[in-house]
């Protein structure tokens, strides 16, 4: 029996987190939080794909052939490759609930409550003082729940692909930048989506 062609992936953050844009906020901010079109915190699904693949590899949750089947073959830097992209498509963004986004769209002055600036610095372990030129300021998002979609785009989907992906989800401890500093702690799960008009 063929499996579903689409699944919902839900991410629940348990603390401050940062999906960076790669840009700074001028002199005041070293890192700026990623926002969707409504000005709310969001996470590009390409970043989700990368973290899931890394977990599958590091914890040995899937075989090498399974990882290539689902996520595609890794290309080596500077080497052109015609390797397949993989059966799973992680497109768009993981976003807040539509009703929540609509509320913040109608109350733009409240969007500032979704973010805060966190400042940190590296401490010299010997002298116990801040190291020179290590002060940084990052704009982080408050804990929220996000939802994104994953699609099976290669032929007939196997019945268990969502279960396999959900198993990998259980081993992902965090998302976003500054994970090594304890930010971005999250739990996530993956569940099949019924096709539109499927009567479910």
C-alpha positions in Angstrom: 0.0 0.0 0.0 1.3 3.4 -1.0 1.9 5.9 1.8 0.8 9.6 1.9 2.4 12.1 -0.4 2.6 14.9 2.2 3.3 15.2 5.9 3.1 17.9 8.5 6.2 18.6 10.6 5.5 20.4 13.9 8.3 22.1 15.9 7.8 23.3 19.5 10.5 25.5 20.8 11.1 25.4 24.6 13.3 28.5 24.9 14.9 31.4 22.9 15.9 30.5 19.4 17.4 32.0 16.3 16.9 31.2 12.6 19.5 33.6 11.2 19.2 35.5 8.0 23.0 35.7 7.4 22.8 39.5 7.8 23.5 41.8 10.7 21.4 44.6 12.1 24.1 47.3 11.6 26.2 48.3 14.6 23.5 47.3 17.1 23.0 43.6 16.1 25.4 40.9 15.0 22.6 38.5 14.1 19.0 39.3 13.0 16.1 36.8 13.4 14.4 35.4 10.3 10.8 36.6 9.8 8.1 35.5 7.4 5.9 37.8 5.3 3.7 38.6 8.3 6.8 39.7 10.4 6.5 36.6 12.7 9.4 34.3 13.5 9.7 31.4 11.1 12.2 28.7 10.1 13.2 27.9 6.5 12.4 24.3 5.7 15.8 23.9 4.1 17.3 24.4 7.6 15.0 21.8 9.0 16.1 19.3 6.3 19.7 19.8 7.1 19.2 19.2 10.8 17.2 16.1 10.2 19.7 14.7 7.9 22.5 15.4 10.4 20.6 13.6 13.1 20.0 10.6 10.9 23.7 10.4 10.1 25.1 11.0 13.6 22.8 8.6 15.4 22.7 5.9 12.8 19.0 6.1 12.5 18.9 5.3 8.8 21.2 3.4 6.5 23.3 5.3 4.1 21.2 4.2 1.2 18.0 5.4 3.1 19.6 8.8 3.8 20.4 9.2 0.1 17.0 8.1 -0.9 15.2 10.5 1.4 17.5 13.5 1.5 19.7 13.1 -1.6 23.4 12.6 -2.1 25.8 15.1 -0.5 27.8 17.1 -3.0 31.4 17.8 -2.3 32.5 21.4 -2.2 33.6 22.6 -5.6 32.6 19.4 -7.3 29.8 19.4 -9.8 27.3 16.6 -9.4 24.2 15.3 -11.1 23.1 13.4 -8.0 19.4 13.2 -7.3 18.0 15.7 -4.8 16.2 13.0 -2.8 12.6 11.9 -2.5 11.6 14.4 0.2 10.9 18.1 -0.6 11.3 20.6 2.2 9.9 23.8 0.7 8.9 27.1 2.1 8.9 27.8 5.8 7.8 26.3 9.1 5.4 29.0 10.4 3.2 29.9 13.3 -0.5 29.0 13.2 -2.5 30.9 10.6 -4.8 32.5 13.2 -1.8 33.7 15.2 -0.2 35.2 12.2 -3.4 36.9 11.3 -3.6 38.5 14.7 -0.1 39.8 14.5 -0.8 41.0 11.0 -3.7 43.0 12.4 -1.6 44.2 15.4 1.8 45.0 14.0 2.8 47.0 17.1 2.7 43.7 19.0 5.3 41.9 16.8 8.1 43.3 18.9 7.0 41.0 21.7 8.0 38.0 19.7 11.7 39.0 19.7 14.3 40.1 22.2 18.0 41.1 22.0 20.3 38.8 23.8 23.9 39.9 24.5 26.8 37.6 25.4 30.6 37.6 25.5 33.3 35.0 25.9 35.0 34.9 29.3 38.8 34.3 29.7 38.9 31.1 31.8 42.2 32.1 33.5 41.5 35.8 34.3 37.7 35.5 34.7 37.1 38.6 32.6 35.5 39.2 29.2 37.7 38.5 26.2 38.5 41.5 24.0 36.2 41.9 20.9 33.9 39.0 21.9 30.7 41.0 22.8 27.9 40.1 20.5 24.2 40.9 20.3 21.7 38.6 18.6 18.0 39.0 18.0 16.2 35.8 19.2 12.6 34.7 19.0 10.3 33.7 21.9 9.3 30.0 22.2 6.6 29.3 19.7 5.1 26.3 17.8 5.8 26.2 14.1 4.4 23.9 11.4 5.8 23.1 7.9 5.2 20.5 5.2 7.3 17.8 3.7 6.3 16.2 0.4 7.3 12.9 -1.2 8.1 13.8 -4.8 9.7 10.6 -6.2 7.3 8.0 -7.6 5.0 6.0 -5.3 5.7 6.8 -1.6 6.4 3.8 0.7 3.9 3.3 3.4 6.4 3.9 6.2 8.3 7.0 5.1 6.5 9.4 7.6 7.2 6.9 10.4 10.9 6.8 9.5 11.0 10.6 9.4 9.2 10.9 12.7 11.7 8.6 14.3 14.5 10.9 13.2 12.5 13.9 14.7 12.7 12.3 18.1 16.5 12.6 18.1 16.7 16.3 17.1 17.5 18.4 20.3 17.5 21.9 18.8 17.2 24.1 15.7 18.7 27.3 14.5 21.9 29.2 15.2 23.6 29.3 18.6 22.6 25.7 19.4 26.1 25.1 20.9 25.3 27.9 23.4 22.1 26.2 24.6 19.6 28.1 22.4 16.9 26.6 20.1 15.9 23.6 22.3 12.9 22.0 20.6 10.8 18.9 20.2 9.2 17.9 16.9 7.1 15.3 15.3 5.9 14.3 11.8 2.5 13.1 10.9 0.8 12.2 7.6 -1.5 14.7 5.9 -4.6 13.5 4.2 -5.0 14.6 0.6 -7.3 17.5 0.0 -10.9 16.3 -0.5 -9.9 13.0 1.1 -12.8 13.1 3.5 -10.6 12.9 6.6 
